[in-house]
Amino acid sequence: MLFCCGGLAACTLPRGAALSSEVLEARDAENPEFQVVPVTQASLAGVNRWPRAVATAGQGWIGGQRGPDSQIIRSNDRVTVTIWDNEANSLLTPAGQKSVVISGVAVSSSGTIFLPYVEEVLIRGQTPDQARQTLQAALAPIAPSAQVQLSLEPGQGNMVDVVSGVAQPGSYPLPDRNSTILSFIAQAGGIAPALRNPLVRLIRDSKTYEISAERLMADGSLDTTLRGRDKILIEEDRRYFTALGATGTEKIMPFDKASVTALEAVSMSGGLSDARANPRGVLILREYLPAQLRRDGSGPEMERVVFTFDLTSADGLFAARGFQVAHGDTVLATESPVVAARTVMGLIGSAFSVTNVASNISN
């Protein structure tokens, strides 16, 4: 019997999760391969300021800023110029008429349009009203009494492309320099309801900026003003974390909102198993890039980091409620050592029962 007990103690018993001591055992090695960081209220603020573990497509966001309520003429726009002249022998208007319409004139790549008897006139970078005054001044030497009207048809330089994630993708004209991203999303029919936790991406000058739709709609100061040639893409959030161990479920969990805390991640995973989990041994495993390592405490010291949480204390619970889970994290609920002890005792009890039955049969 003693041999059987010793054999049970020496074997690794079947179970659904590792013990915390097993996962963290190598931290005391001469050359550990990972860093262990206990997360408490005292360390929480510093840890949340560490670099992002996994870079996303975005580069932050551009805050909203009010612009002028006017358009700016750009190359490839088209203008229609109406010239009024009361002179009897006007060079500009046909005989018997007081006006002439020059329609659909494209603004050249150099920013000019052609007018008869005046040649090229630079109007790019001007508002329609400024351009009207420029054209009228250019006509003054040949038609001092002429008056000009001008209307603008925006070209690609004054358009915003709403590419995806809306009911009606397409190119939309920029009515003025005070038009915001939410107004264009609304024009395009709003965000598709099927998208889970949608992310809004803005592409401008070969840079991509990113924000969650939840944050964008909750804070008016983030409703950024758009420029010509901006592109808007709305996509489903592809971030996830992996839930393992003594939780209600073991699978890849998608982010269901802009940010997920450690406590929320445990809850999303079905909570800790009452019969198996060690509430003092909740671990989050994360990998950083070599360029993100720091020696001054402002970032991780090693590429592999294990964050530990004690959910049996108020300090640990508050820290877990504030710790931000990152894309690709592994949330591991380790198993209580009591479970292994119960299993051993159960097996020992079963062994004694078998021995007693065998003894009774032999007698």
C-alpha atoms as one frame of an Amber mdcrd trajectory, in Angstrom:
protein
   0.000   0.000   0.000   2.795   2.422   0.815   4.231   1.700  -2.629   0.925
   2.658  -4.223   0.745   5.920  -2.267   4.296   6.795  -3.217   3.528   6.077
  -6.845   0.490   8.389  -6.756   2.518  11.183  -5.209   5.242  10.867  -7.801
   2.888  10.899 -10.814   1.345  13.975 -12.447  -2.364  13.567 -11.853  -4.786
  14.228 -14.693  -6.355  17.678 -14.391  -7.696  20.513 -16.536  -5.214  23.280
 -15.683  -1.690  23.876 -14.432  -0.831  24.982 -10.919   0.441  28.527 -10.478
   3.654  27.194  -8.939   4.269  25.039 -12.023   3.838  27.925 -14.476   6.014
  30.302 -12.450   8.626  27.771 -11.363  11.252  28.922 -13.878  11.242  32.521
 -12.586  13.806  31.534  -9.960  16.152  30.007 -12.537  19.611  31.488 -13.036
  18.567  32.804 -16.469  14.761  33.124 -16.414  12.998  33.360 -19.775  10.138
  35.521 -18.564   9.387  38.368 -16.172   6.768  38.028 -13.437   4.835  41.181
 -12.531   2.324  41.083  -9.634  -0.469  43.530 -10.485  -1.628  45.615  -7.524
  -3.138  49.050  -7.119   0.374  50.387  -6.568   1.738  48.960  -9.837  -1.400
  49.284 -11.999  -0.912  52.817 -13.353   2.668  52.151 -14.416   1.854  48.843
 -16.088  -1.027  50.348 -18.073   1.400  52.938 -19.474   3.704  50.286 -20.915
   3.970  50.142 -24.728   1.290  48.267 -26.630   2.210  44.620 -26.795   0.912
  44.201 -30.341   0.922  47.101 -32.773  -2.381  47.743 -34.580  -2.984  49.330
 -37.956  -3.835  52.670 -36.393  -1.675  55.495 -35.057  -4.014  56.922 -32.462
  -6.606  59.465 -33.494  -6.938  63.079 -34.629  -9.082  65.191 -32.340 -11.897
  67.304 -33.725 -11.155  70.910 -34.594 -13.597  73.379 -36.088 -12.724  74.640
 -39.574 -14.032  77.465 -41.808 -17.544  77.116 -43.237 -16.293  77.416 -46.822
 -14.817  75.259 -49.547 -11.352  75.530 -51.055 -10.853  75.111 -54.786  -8.428
  72.327 -55.686  -7.015  70.850 -58.878  -9.518  68.705 -60.811 -12.481  70.638
 -59.420 -14.790  72.060 -62.080 -16.172  75.588 -62.053 -18.943  77.247 -63.978
 -18.318  80.942 -64.650 -21.126  83.311 -65.624 -19.981  86.721 -66.873 -22.414
  89.660 -67.018 -21.507  92.704 -69.104 -23.756  95.661 -70.069 -21.313  97.158
 -72.581 -22.837  97.391 -76.064 -19.642  96.192 -77.787 -18.503  93.708 -75.144
 -15.786  91.255 -76.153 -17.224  88.662 -73.800 -20.976  88.458 -74.459 -22.705
  87.617 -77.770 -24.544  90.398 -79.601 -27.874  91.179 -78.013 -27.089  89.288
 -74.823 -25.950  90.530 -71.458 -24.261  87.366 -70.162 -22.226  84.347 -71.178
 -21.850  81.036 -69.341 -18.577  79.106 -69.398 -19.501  75.778 -67.823 -17.557
  72.800 -66.532 -14.083  74.340 -66.688 -11.580  72.003 -65.005  -9.018  73.458
 -62.625  -5.667  72.378 -64.035  -2.913  70.602 -62.126  -1.210  73.974 -61.806
  -4.371  75.409 -60.236  -5.504  77.658 -63.111  -8.493  77.985 -65.451  -8.554
  79.544 -68.899 -10.682  82.610 -69.673 -10.951  84.152 -73.171  -8.853  87.292
 -73.602  -7.357  86.791 -70.130  -5.522  83.468 -70.532  -4.725  81.472 -67.370
  -5.990  82.653 -63.996  -4.801  81.003 -60.742  -7.715  80.144 -58.429  -6.529
  77.001 -56.602  -6.440  77.392 -52.826  -9.102  80.098 -52.896 -12.681  79.963
 -51.680 -15.350  80.275 -54.398 -15.998  83.883 -53.369 -12.281  84.738 -53.494
 -12.011  83.081 -56.912 -14.971  85.107 -58.161 -13.230  88.329 -57.124  -9.960
  87.152 -58.736 -11.694  86.461 -62.046 -13.560  89.757 -61.972 -10.311  91.624
 -61.337  -8.629  89.739 -64.205 -11.441  90.814 -66.598 -11.376  94.472 -65.554
  -8.800  95.638 -68.177 -10.997  94.422 -71.073 -14.430  94.725 -69.474 -14.450
  97.242 -66.618 -18.163  96.841 -65.970 -18.210  93.012 -66.094 -19.477  91.072
 -63.105 -18.792  87.421 -62.410 -20.725  84.570 -60.826 -18.990  81.296 -59.989
 -20.252  77.874 -58.916 -18.057  74.940 -57.888 -18.384  71.237 -58.635 -15.990
  69.338 -56.348 -13.458  66.995 -57.925 -11.525  64.175 -56.272  -9.472  66.615
 -54.230 -12.652  67.785 -52.524 -14.194  64.327 -52.032 -14.152  61.868 -49.131
 -14.292  58.126 -49.831 -16.389  56.060 -47.428 -15.020  52.643 -48.323 -16.555
  49.957 -46.117 -18.722  49.122 -43.121 -21.627  51.397 -44.080 -24.934  50.928
 -45.887 -23.936  53.040 -48.904 -20.180  53.155 -49.633 -19.032  55.748 -52.125
 -17.364  59.109 -52.734 -19.031  62.081 -51.090 -18.321  65.774 -51.762 -16.826
  67.884 -49.007 -19.318  70.742 -48.566 -16.957  72.846 -46.449 -13.883  72.647
 -44.261 -15.991  72.039 -41.152 -17.411  68.653 -42.183 -16.746  65.877 -39.658
 -16.341  62.130 -39.904 -19.631  61.354 -38.163 -21.563  63.457 -40.675 -20.040
  61.462 -43.565 -20.789  58.147 -41.838 -24.385  59.343 -41.466 -24.556  60.337
 -45.169 -23.359  56.851 -46.083 -26.221  55.230 -44.184 -24.550  54.667 -40.826
 -22.434  51.799 -39.520 -23.564  48.335 -40.572 -25.366  46.784 -37.547 -23.814
  43.350 -38.150 -20.314  44.556 -37.197 -19.197  43.491 -33.711 -17.472  46.304
 -31.809 -16.726  48.257 -35.028 -13.466  50.170 -35.465 -13.312  53.382 -37.495
 -10.159  53.909 -39.555  -9.192  57.163 -41.255  -6.536  57.091 -43.991  -4.901
  60.470 -44.599  -1.612  61.222 -46.356  -0.576  57.535 -46.297  -1.146  57.309
 -42.520  -3.884  55.289 -40.854  -5.617  56.475 -37.689  -7.917  54.225 -35.664
 -10.577  54.520 -32.982 -13.472  52.410 -31.784 -16.910  53.566 -32.902 -17.944
  53.389 -29.256 -15.360  56.010 -28.237 -15.929  58.166 -31.301 -19.645  58.464
 -30.641 -19.241  58.979 -26.903 -16.874  61.966 -27.110 -17.709  64.923 -29.367
 -14.129  66.209 -29.195 -13.034  63.142 -31.207 -15.347  63.904 -34.159 -12.461
  64.908 -36.392 -12.782  67.377 -39.266 -12.137  65.807 -42.657 -10.057  66.900
 -45.632 -10.298  66.172 -49.326  -9.030  62.689 -50.325  -9.596  61.286 -46.820
 -10.756  57.675 -46.749 -12.990  56.121 -44.094 -13.081  52.379 -43.412 -15.222
  50.727 -40.745 -14.338  47.162 -39.850 -15.147  44.634 -37.168 -12.722  44.552
 -34.266 -10.391  41.597 -34.844  -8.697  41.677 -31.450  -8.964  38.649 -29.184
  -7.559  36.986 -26.095  -7.294  33.284 -25.274  -9.074  31.896 -22.209  -7.499
  28.781 -20.675  -7.512  26.777 -17.479 -10.087  26.546 -14.709 -12.649  28.912
 -16.258 -16.137  28.285 -17.555 -14.848  28.038 -21.127 -11.549  27.533 -22.912
 -11.489  29.257 -26.270 -10.472  32.356 -28.221 -12.558  35.291 -26.992 -13.106
  38.313 -29.271 -13.108  41.799 -27.752 -16.727  42.900 -27.427 -15.918  46.544
 -26.658 -13.143  49.108 -26.943 -11.270  47.944 -23.850 -11.460  44.787 -21.728
 -10.080  44.575 -18.197  -8.636  41.471 -16.563 -11.717  41.080 -14.381 -14.013
  41.413 -17.410 -11.908  38.862 -19.319 -12.393  36.329 -16.526 -16.129  37.035
 -16.536 -16.337  36.737 -20.353 -14.623  33.347 -20.031 -17.382  32.035 -17.789
 -15.804  32.995 -14.471 -13.584  30.889 -12.231 -14.609  27.302 -11.646 -15.805
  27.003  -8.039 -14.464  23.467  -7.694 -11.127  23.862  -9.486  -9.805  27.417
  -9.806  -7.227  29.117  -7.622  -8.429  32.743  -7.196  -4.916  33.697  -6.092
  -3.446  32.307  -9.296  -5.011  34.156 -12.230  -2.255  34.813 -14.777  -2.097
  36.866 -17.976   0.706  35.912 -20.374   1.897  38.538 -22.847   4.720  38.939
 -25.373   6.436  42.225 -26.242   8.693  43.233 -29.105  12.438  43.617 -28.429
  12.229  47.346 -29.215   9.660  47.796 -26.440  11.914  46.589 -23.619  12.952
  49.114 -20.968  15.343  49.172 -18.032  13.862  52.186 -16.237  10.520  50.633
 -15.256   8.574  52.401 -18.012   8.157  49.126 -19.884   8.838  45.396 -19.706
  12.355  44.157 -19.015  11.849  40.916 -20.939   9.903  39.957 -24.054   7.761
  37.439 -22.179   5.821  38.742 -19.193   3.466  36.969 -16.810   1.111  39.281
 -14.897  -0.259  37.728 -11.691  -3.517  38.588  -9.896  -4.822  37.740  -6.451
  -8.617  37.890  -6.602  -9.049  37.109  -2.901  -8.242  40.667  -1.763  -9.909
  44.011  -2.434  -6.589  45.395  -3.686  -6.237  42.550  -6.171  -9.843  42.850
  -7.357  -9.557  46.588  -7.931  -6.250  46.077  -9.762  -7.806  43.402 -11.989
 -10.715  45.751 -12.706  -8.298  48.397 -13.970  -5.745  46.249 -15.848  -6.180
  46.470 -19.637  -6.047  43.173 -21.533  -4.143  43.411 -24.843  -4.754  41.733
 -28.181  -3.245  38.233 -28.163  -3.031  37.894 -24.362  -3.566  34.496 -22.731
  -5.766  34.608 -19.632  -4.972  31.517 -17.552  -6.905  30.515 -14.447  -4.624
  28.075 -12.654  -5.919  25.142 -10.661  -6.015  25.085  -6.888  -3.504  22.710
  -5.241  -6.387  21.549  -3.049  -7.908  19.856  -6.107  -4.787  17.735  -6.577
  -4.790  16.829  -2.875  -8.437  15.784  -3.055  -7.684  13.677  -6.118  -4.816
  11.921  -4.321  -6.971  11.267  -1.277  -9.761   9.959  -3.480  -7.400   7.605
  -5.278  -5.922   6.425  -1.979  -9.411   5.788  -0.660 -10.251   3.848  -3.796
  -7.055   1.804  -3.408  -7.951   0.929   0.198 -11.433  -0.089  -0.891 -10.052
  -2.376  -3.578  -7.620  -3.909  -1.059 -10.363  -4.531   1.464 -12.600  -6.168
  -1.148  -9.716  -8.397  -2.287  -8.971  -9.325   1.335 -12.588 -10.224   2.003
 -12.744 -12.390  -1.109  -9.547 -14.236  -0.161 -10.971 -14.912   3.285
